[in-house]
Amino acid sequence: MNRHDPATGRRRFLVQTAAALGAFALRPPAAATSFASARSDHAPAARPMNIIYIHCHDAGRYLSPYGHAVPTPSLAEFARHALTARQAHCAAPTCSPSRAALLTGQTAHQSGMLGLTHRGFALKDERQHLGVFLADHGYETALAGIQHEWAFANATPRYTTLLDHGVPYDREDPTSDLRIAQKASAFLRERTDPRPFFLACGFYYPHRVHPKPDPRFDPDHINPPSGLPDDPVVRADLAGHLTACEWMDRAFAEVWTAIRETGRDRDSLIFFTTDHGIPYPGAKCNLNDAGTGVALILKAPGLARPGAASDALISQIDLYATICDYAGVPLPAWNQGRSLRPLLESPTDLPGRDALYSEVTYHGAYEPKRSVRTRRHRYVRNYLADGGPAPLANIDPSPSKAWMLGEKALPHFPVSEELYDLVADPAERNNLASAPMHAATLAELRARLDAWMRDTEDPLLAGAVPAPPGARIEPRA
């Protein structure tokens, strides 16, 4: 439904453009701006823009658009038409909390999603989810494939259109993601509804269980990503991961082709992302760049630098405000994000946020921890630092995990505080929390994290966070 008068919109656009040009002419070159406000100062479009959200599990940034030897040529081709965010991070490096934060525009604990839906956790208010919120503002909201904001077995995702709900997903069949893509493509090709739409298309891979490795991926010639040991067992494990990524990329190609052939690349905000880091020890479920760093590749009409990359510090929470901006929808009171539209439409890169926050409370087991990351440092506070091991249940089962256990490289034993210099120590190995020369930085980041926890009413401030009744929680050992 068109709620905006085109003539009024054009007049408002001309007025705002003239004002913006004047302001730009007066701005000193050194006064770099960021996307500091929640909403950009744009006139509403004559018609709300379509939104296409394509996502996968467990990919981190271990993909070819980020320079890795991973077989994702279709994603790389999309990136040539889009903006690649090199410093995007999830709000929680565990499946349901990450997606809940993105799709409600707030921290995971504010959304109520402190753990995994299939283990008994749930959104506090489903009306905050984009599938419901945009529907309330005149959108058709459609879901194809994977979601992790509602329980799989006994809940129905709150989208207006479910393209394959009830169709079982076969983890052992590598073509399952391709069938999801075909459903999404058919939706794009056959759609006659005059309303703008929000399409969420979710792929399972490269989540485990991985498919049988393609023989083209020879473990002897695979370079493990930073943080993983270069061992034959790990390399063989990664051959399955690369195979899963290739199947996911084929599915992405199906949807990207349909987008272009139907012209939706000219009237839609399109973005690809994932929920958190790869499913290996030291990545997924960890508050480090290997855990929180995510792929984020965005395309929209008016994109100023197609094919470029941005080093702006971005939270996935910012996607909610970005979608509202392009949709011409008022931001809700609970929104914590900032629109990325100024970044997409800027002829030069913008600095982004000055700090990002992330959290883990539950995954398979209880492991409460919080983090603040600036461009230079990361501070982590572990609430389970009592001398015991970190829960092994929060590392996905894998040959790599089994081998590292056999080598006594796992489990690790968390300390109460961690501080890393991300320039001198990008792998986050050298904990500086006890170093006197970094005491001022430690105090600053402690204060930042404390303020964020207070401002967002983090339940950890009241002590240990209980699981909801009936939740399935693994023991710590």
C-alpha positions as CSV (number, residue, x, y, z in Angstrom):
1,M,0.0,0.0,0.0
2,N,1.4,3.4,-1.0
3,R,1.1,5.7,2.0
4,H,3.2,8.6,0.6
5,D,2.2,11.2,-2.0
6,P,4.8,11.2,-4.8
7,A,4.6,14.9,-5.4
8,T,5.0,15.7,-1.8
9,G,7.9,13.3,-1.6
10,R,9.7,14.9,-4.5
11,R,9.3,18.4,-3.1
12,R,10.6,17.2,0.3
13,F,13.5,15.5,-1.5
14,L,14.5,18.6,-3.4
15,V,14.4,20.7,-0.2
16,Q,16.5,18.2,1.8
17,T,18.9,17.7,-1.1
18,A,19.6,21.5,-1.3
19,A,20.1,21.7,2.4
20,A,22.4,18.7,2.5
21,L,24.5,20.1,-0.4
22,G,24.8,23.4,1.4
23,A,25.8,21.7,4.6
24,F,28.4,19.6,2.8
25,A,29.9,22.6,1.1
26,L,30.4,24.2,4.5
27,R,31.8,21.2,6.3
28,P,35.6,21.1,6.7
29,P,37.2,18.1,4.9
30,A,38.6,16.8,8.2
31,A,35.2,16.6,9.9
32,A,34.4,13.0,9.1
33,T,30.8,12.0,9.9
34,S,29.4,8.7,11.0
35,F,26.0,7.1,10.8
36,A,25.5,8.4,14.4
37,S,21.8,8.8,14.4
38,A,19.3,6.0,14.4
39,R,17.7,7.3,11.2
40,S,19.1,9.0,8.1
41,D,17.7,12.3,7.0
42,H,16.0,11.2,3.8
43,A,12.7,12.0,2.3
44,P,10.4,8.9,2.2
45,A,10.5,7.1,-1.1
46,A,7.4,7.3,-3.4
47,R,6.9,3.6,-2.6
48,P,8.3,1.7,0.4
49,M,11.3,-0.4,-0.7
50,N,11.3,-4.1,-0.8
51,I,13.6,-5.9,1.6
52,I,15.5,-9.1,0.7
53,Y,17.4,-10.7,3.6
54,I,19.5,-13.7,2.7
55,H,21.3,-15.5,5.5
56,C,23.1,-18.7,6.4
57,H,24.4,-20.4,9.5
58,D,27.9,-20.4,10.9
59,A,29.9,-18.7,8.1
60,G,31.6,-15.9,10.0
61,R,33.7,-14.1,7.4
62,Y,35.4,-17.3,6.1
63,L,34.1,-16.6,2.6
64,S,35.7,-15.5,-0.7
65,P,34.5,-11.9,-0.6
66,Y,36.7,-11.6,2.5
67,G,39.8,-13.0,0.8
68,H,39.6,-16.6,1.9
69,A,40.0,-19.6,-0.4
70,V,36.4,-20.7,0.0
71,P,34.3,-21.7,-3.0
72,T,31.7,-19.0,-2.9
73,P,31.9,-17.4,-6.4
74,S,28.2,-16.2,-6.4
75,L,28.7,-14.3,-3.2
76,A,31.8,-12.8,-4.7
77,E,29.9,-11.8,-7.8
78,F,27.2,-10.2,-5.6
79,A,29.9,-8.3,-3.7
80,R,31.0,-6.7,-7.0
81,H,27.6,-5.0,-7.1
82,A,27.3,-4.3,-3.4
83,L,29.2,-2.9,-0.4
84,T,31.1,-5.4,1.7
85,A,31.3,-4.5,5.4
86,R,34.6,-5.8,6.7
87,Q,34.0,-4.9,10.4
88,A,30.4,-6.1,11.0
89,H,29.7,-8.0,14.2
90,C,26.8,-9.9,15.6
91,A,25.3,-9.0,19.0
92,A,25.6,-12.5,20.3
93,P,27.7,-15.3,18.7
94,T,25.2,-18.1,19.2
95,C,22.4,-18.9,16.8
96,S,19.0,-17.7,18.2
97,P,20.3,-14.8,20.3
98,S,22.2,-13.4,17.3
99,R,19.2,-13.6,15.0
100,A,16.8,-12.3,17.6
101,A,19.0,-9.2,18.1
102,L,19.2,-8.6,14.3
103,L,15.5,-9.1,13.8
104,T,14.2,-7.0,16.8
105,G,16.8,-4.3,16.6
106,Q,18.0,-4.6,20.2
107,T,20.3,-6.6,22.4
108,A,19.7,-10.4,22.7
109,H,18.8,-10.0,26.4
110,Q,16.4,-7.2,25.7
111,S,14.6,-9.3,23.1
112,G,14.3,-12.1,25.7
113,M,16.4,-14.6,23.7
114,L,19.1,-15.7,26.1
115,G,19.5,-19.1,24.6
116,L,18.4,-21.4,21.7
117,T,14.8,-21.7,20.8
118,H,14.9,-25.4,20.3
119,R,16.2,-25.7,23.9
120,G,13.3,-23.7,25.4
121,F,14.1,-20.0,25.0
122,A,11.8,-17.5,23.3
123,L,11.3,-13.9,22.2
124,K,9.8,-11.6,24.9
125,D,7.4,-10.0,22.4
126,E,7.0,-11.5,18.9
127,R,5.5,-8.2,17.7
128,Q,9.0,-6.7,17.8
129,H,10.2,-9.2,15.2
130,L,10.5,-7.7,11.6
131,G,8.3,-10.4,10.2
132,V,5.4,-9.1,12.4
133,F,6.5,-5.4,12.6
134,L,6.7,-4.9,8.9
135,A,3.4,-6.8,8.3
136,D,1.8,-4.3,10.7
137,H,3.1,-1.5,8.4
138,G,1.6,-2.9,5.2
139,Y,4.3,-5.4,4.1
140,E,3.9,-8.9,2.9
141,T,6.5,-10.8,5.0
142,A,7.7,-14.1,3.6
143,L,10.0,-16.8,5.0
144,A,11.8,-19.4,2.9
145,G,13.9,-21.9,4.7
146,I,15.8,-21.7,8.0
147,Q,14.9,-19.4,10.9
148,H,16.0,-19.7,14.5
149,E,13.7,-17.3,16.3
150,W,10.8,-19.7,16.9
151,A,11.1,-23.3,18.1
152,F,11.2,-25.8,15.2
153,A,8.7,-28.3,16.4
154,N,5.9,-26.6,18.2
155,A,5.7,-23.0,17.0
156,T,4.8,-21.3,13.7
157,P,7.0,-18.4,12.6
158,R,5.0,-15.2,12.5
159,Y,5.4,-14.2,8.8
160,T,2.4,-13.5,6.6
161,T,3.7,-16.1,4.0
162,L,5.5,-19.3,4.8
163,L,6.9,-20.6,1.6
164,D,8.0,-24.0,2.9
165,H,6.8,-24.3,6.5
166,G,6.3,-27.9,7.5
167,V,8.7,-29.3,4.9
168,P,11.3,-31.3,6.8
169,Y,14.9,-30.2,6.2
170,D,17.3,-33.1,5.6
171,R,20.7,-32.3,7.0
172,E,22.2,-35.2,5.2
173,D,21.0,-34.0,1.8
174,P,23.3,-31.2,0.4
175,T,20.6,-30.1,-2.1
176,S,18.2,-29.0,0.7
177,D,19.4,-25.4,0.6
178,L,18.9,-25.4,-3.1
179,R,15.3,-26.4,-2.7
180,I,14.9,-23.4,-0.2
181,A,16.4,-21.1,-2.8
182,Q,14.0,-22.4,-5.5
183,K,11.0,-21.6,-3.2
184,A,12.4,-18.0,-2.7
185,S,13.0,-17.6,-6.4
186,A,9.5,-18.8,-7.3
187,F,8.1,-16.2,-4.8
188,L,10.0,-13.5,-6.6
189,R,9.1,-14.6,-10.1
190,E,5.4,-15.4,-9.5
191,R,4.4,-12.6,-7.0
192,T,1.5,-10.4,-8.0
193,D,0.7,-8.8,-4.6
194,P,0.9,-5.0,-4.9
195,R,2.3,-4.6,-1.3
196,P,6.0,-4.1,-0.7
197,F,7.6,-7.3,0.6
198,F,10.2,-8.5,3.2
199,L,11.7,-11.8,2.1
200,A,13.8,-13.8,4.6
201,C,15.6,-16.6,2.8
202,G,17.6,-18.8,5.2
203,F,20.2,-21.5,4.3
204,Y,21.3,-24.2,6.7
205,Y,24.9,-24.7,5.5
206,P,27.7,-24.4,6.5
207,H,26.2,-25.5,9.9
208,R,27.1,-29.0,10.9
209,V,26.5,-31.8,10.0
210,H,28.6,-31.1,6.9
211,P,28.1,-33.0,3.7
212,K,30.6,-35.6,2.5
213,P,33.7,-33.6,1.3
214,D,34.0,-33.1,-2.4
215,P,37.2,-34.7,-3.5
216,R,38.2,-31.5,-5.2
217,F,38.9,-30.1,-1.7
218,D,42.2,-31.9,-0.9
219,P,43.0,-31.6,2.8
220,D,46.7,-31.5,1.9
221,H,46.1,-28.1,0.3
222,I,43.7,-26.4,2.7
223,N,45.0,-23.6,4.8
224,P,43.0,-23.5,8.1
225,P,41.8,-20.0,9.2
226,S,43.6,-18.1,11.8
227,G,43.2,-19.7,15.3
228,L,42.9,-23.3,14.1
229,P,45.9,-25.7,14.2
230,D,47.3,-26.8,10.9
231,D,46.7,-30.6,11.4
232,P,45.5,-33.3,9.0
233,V,42.4,-33.9,11.1
234,V,41.5,-30.2,11.1
235,R,42.2,-29.9,7.3
236,A,40.0,-32.9,6.6
237,D,37.2,-31.4,8.7
238,L,37.5,-28.2,6.8
239,A,37.1,-30.0,3.5
240,G,33.5,-30.7,4.6
241,H,33.1,-27.1,5.6
242,L,34.2,-25.9,2.2
243,T,31.8,-28.4,0.5
244,A,29.0,-27.0,2.6
245,C,29.9,-23.4,1.7
246,E,29.9,-24.3,-2.0
247,W,26.4,-25.8,-1.7
248,M,25.2,-22.7,0.1
249,D,26.7,-20.5,-2.6
250,R,24.8,-22.5,-5.3
251,A,21.6,-21.7,-3.4
252,F,22.5,-18.1,-3.1
253,A,23.1,-18.0,-6.9
254,E,19.6,-19.2,-7.5
255,V,18.1,-16.4,-5.5
256,W,20.5,-13.7,-6.9
257,T,19.6,-14.7,-10.4
258,A,15.9,-14.4,-9.7
259,I,16.4,-11.0,-8.1
260,R,18.2,-9.7,-11.2
261,E,15.8,-11.3,-13.7
262,T,12.7,-9.8,-12.0
263,G,14.3,-6.4,-11.5
264,R,14.2,-6.6,-7.8
265,D,17.8,-5.4,-7.7
266,R,16.5,-2.0,-8.8
267,D,13.9,-1.5,-6.1
268,S,15.1,-3.5,-3.1
269,L,17.5,-3.3,-0.2
270,I,19.3,-6.7,-0.5
271,F,21.7,-8.0,2.1
272,F,23.5,-11.2,2.8
273,T,24.8,-12.1,6.3
274,T,25.3,-14.9,8.8
275,D,24.7,-15.4,12.5
276,H,28.2,-15.7,13.9
277,G,31.6,-17.4,13.4
278,I,32.4,-20.8,12.0
279,P,31.5,-24.0,14.0
280,Y,35.0,-24.7,15.3
281,P,36.8,-24.3,18.7
282,G,37.7,-20.7,19.4
283,A,35.1,-19.2,17.0
284,K,31.3,-19.8,17.4
285,C,30.1,-19.0,20.9
286,N,33.2,-17.0,21.7
287,L,33.4,-13.2,22.4
288,N,36.3,-12.6,20.0
289,D,36.5,-11.5,16.4
290,A,36.4,-15.1,15.3
291,G,33.1,-15.5,17.1
292,T,31.3,-12.2,16.6
293,G,32.7,-11.2,13.2
294,V,30.2,-11.8,10.4
295,A,29.9,-11.3,6.7
296,L,27.6,-8.5,5.7
297,I,27.2,-7.5,2.1
298,L,24.6,-4.9,1.1
299,K,23.1,-3.5,-2.1
300,A,20.4,-0.8,-2.5
301,P,19.3,1.8,-5.0
302,G,21.6,4.8,-4.5
303,L,24.6,2.8,-3.5
304,A,27.5,5.1,-4.0
305,R,30.4,2.7,-4.2
306,P,29.4,-0.7,-5.7
307,G,32.1,-3.2,-5.4
308,A,33.8,-1.3,-2.6
309,A,34.4,-2.3,1.0
310,S,33.8,-0.4,4.2
311,D,35.8,-0.5,7.4
312,A,33.0,1.1,9.5
313,L,32.4,-0.6,12.8
314,I,28.9,-2.1,12.5
315,S,26.5,-4.1,14.7
316,Q,23.9,-6.3,13.1
317,I,21.5,-4.5,15.4
318,D,21.9,-1.6,12.9
319,L,20.1,-3.6,10.2
320,Y,16.7,-3.1,11.9
321,A,17.0,0.7,11.7
322,T,18.4,0.5,8.2
323,I,15.4,-1.6,7.0
324,C,13.0,0.9,8.7
325,D,14.8,3.7,6.9
326,Y,14.5,2.2,3.5
327,A,10.9,1.1,4.2
328,G,9.8,4.5,5.3
329,V,8.5,3.0,8.6
330,P,8.8,4.8,11.9
331,L,11.4,3.5,14.3
332,P,9.9,1.7,17.3
333,A,10.8,2.8,20.8
334,W,12.8,-0.4,21.5
335,N,15.2,0.1,18.5
336,Q,18.9,0.3,19.5
337,G,20.3,0.5,16.0
338,R,21.5,3.2,13.6
339,S,20.7,3.3,10.0
340,L,23.4,2.3,7.6
341,R,21.8,4.2,4.7
342,P,24.2,7.2,5.1
343,L,27.1,4.7,4.8
344,L,25.6,3.1,1.7
345,E,25.0,6.4,0.0
346,S,28.3,8.1,1.0
347,P,30.9,8.6,-1.7
348,T,33.6,7.9,1.0
349,D,33.8,5.5,3.9
350,L,32.4,6.5,7.3
351,P,33.9,5.5,10.6
352,G,30.8,3.8,12.1
353,R,30.3,3.1,15.8
354,D,32.9,3.8,18.4
355,A,32.1,0.6,20.3
356,L,30.2,-2.6,19.9
357,Y,28.8,-4.9,22.6
358,S,28.2,-8.6,22.5
359,E,27.0,-11.3,24.9
360,V,26.6,-15.0,25.6
361,T,24.3,-16.3,28.3
362,Y,23.2,-19.8,27.2
363,H,24.1,-22.0,24.2
364,G,24.1,-25.7,25.0
365,A,25.2,-24.9,28.5
366,Y,25.2,-21.8,30.8
367,E,28.2,-19.6,30.0
368,P,27.5,-16.0,30.9
369,K,30.0,-13.4,29.5
370,R,29.9,-9.9,28.1
371,S,32.2,-7.9,25.9
372,V,32.8,-4.4,24.5
373,R,34.9,-3.9,21.4
374,T,36.3,-0.6,20.1
375,R,38.4,-0.2,17.0
376,R,41.6,-0.8,19.0
377,H,40.7,-3.0,22.0
378,R,38.4,-5.8,23.1
379,Y,37.4,-6.3,26.8
380,V,35.7,-9.5,27.9
381,R,34.1,-10.2,31.3
382,N,33.6,-13.8,32.2
383,Y,31.0,-14.6,34.9
384,L,32.0,-18.2,35.1
385,A,35.6,-17.6,36.0
386,D,35.8,-19.8,39.2
387,G,38.8,-21.9,38.2
388,G,36.7,-24.5,36.4
389,P,36.6,-25.2,32.7
390,A,34.5,-23.5,30.1
391,P,31.5,-25.8,29.1
392,L,32.5,-28.2,26.3
393,A,28.9,-28.4,25.3
394,N,29.2,-24.9,23.8
395,I,31.7,-26.1,21.2
396,D,29.9,-28.0,18.4
397,P,30.8,-31.7,18.1
398,S,33.3,-32.1,15.3
399,P,36.5,-34.1,14.3
400,S,38.5,-30.9,15.1
401,K,37.0,-30.7,18.6
402,A,37.7,-34.4,19.3
403,W,41.3,-34.1,18.1
404,M,41.9,-31.0,20.2
405,L,40.5,-32.7,23.2
406,G,42.8,-35.6,22.6
407,E,45.7,-33.2,22.4
408,K,44.6,-31.6,25.7
409,A,44.1,-28.2,23.9
410,L,40.6,-28.2,25.3
411,P,38.9,-27.2,27.5
412,H,40.1,-23.7,28.3
413,F,39.7,-22.2,31.7
414,P,38.2,-18.7,31.6
415,V,39.6,-15.8,33.7
416,S,37.4,-13.0,35.0
417,E,38.7,-10.4,32.7
418,E,40.4,-10.3,29.3
419,L,41.8,-7.3,27.4
420,Y,43.3,-7.5,23.9
421,D,45.0,-5.0,21.7
422,L,43.5,-5.7,18.3
423,V,46.3,-4.0,16.3
424,A,49.2,-5.6,18.1
425,D,47.4,-8.9,18.7
426,P,44.6,-9.5,16.2
427,A,44.3,-13.1,17.1
428,E,43.4,-12.1,20.7
429,R,45.9,-14.4,22.4
430,N,47.8,-12.0,24.8
431,N,45.6,-11.0,27.7
432,L,46.6,-7.5,28.9
433,A,44.1,-7.2,31.7
434,S,46.8,-7.5,34.4
435,A,49.4,-5.3,32.6
436,P,49.9,-2.0,34.5
437,M,50.6,0.0,31.3
438,H,47.0,-0.9,30.1
439,A,45.3,-0.1,33.4
440,A,43.6,3.1,32.0
441,T,42.2,1.3,29.0
442,L,41.0,-1.5,31.2
443,A,39.2,1.0,33.5
444,E,37.6,2.8,30.5
445,L,36.3,-0.4,28.9
446,R,35.0,-1.7,32.3
447,A,33.1,1.5,32.7
448,R,31.7,1.3,29.2
449,L,30.5,-2.3,29.7
450,D,29.0,-1.4,33.1
451,A,27.1,1.5,31.6
452,W,25.8,-0.6,28.7
453,M,24.6,-3.4,31.0
454,R,22.8,-0.8,33.1
455,D,21.3,1.0,30.1
456,T,20.0,-2.3,28.6
457,E,18.9,-3.8,31.9
458,D,21.1,-6.8,31.6
459,P,19.7,-9.6,33.8
460,L,23.3,-10.5,34.8
461,L,23.3,-7.4,37.0
462,A,21.0,-9.2,39.4
463,G,23.1,-12.4,39.5
464,A,23.0,-15.8,37.8
465,V,20.4,-15.9,35.1
466,P,18.0,-18.9,35.4
467,A,16.9,-20.8,32.4
468,P,13.1,-20.8,31.6
469,P,11.0,-23.7,32.9
470,G,11.5,-26.8,30.9
471,A,14.6,-25.5,29.0
472,R,17.1,-28.2,28.0
473,I,20.5,-27.2,29.4
474,E,23.7,-29.3,29.2
475,P,25.9,-29.7,32.3
476,R,29.0,-27.6,32.5
477,A,31.5,-30.5,32.5
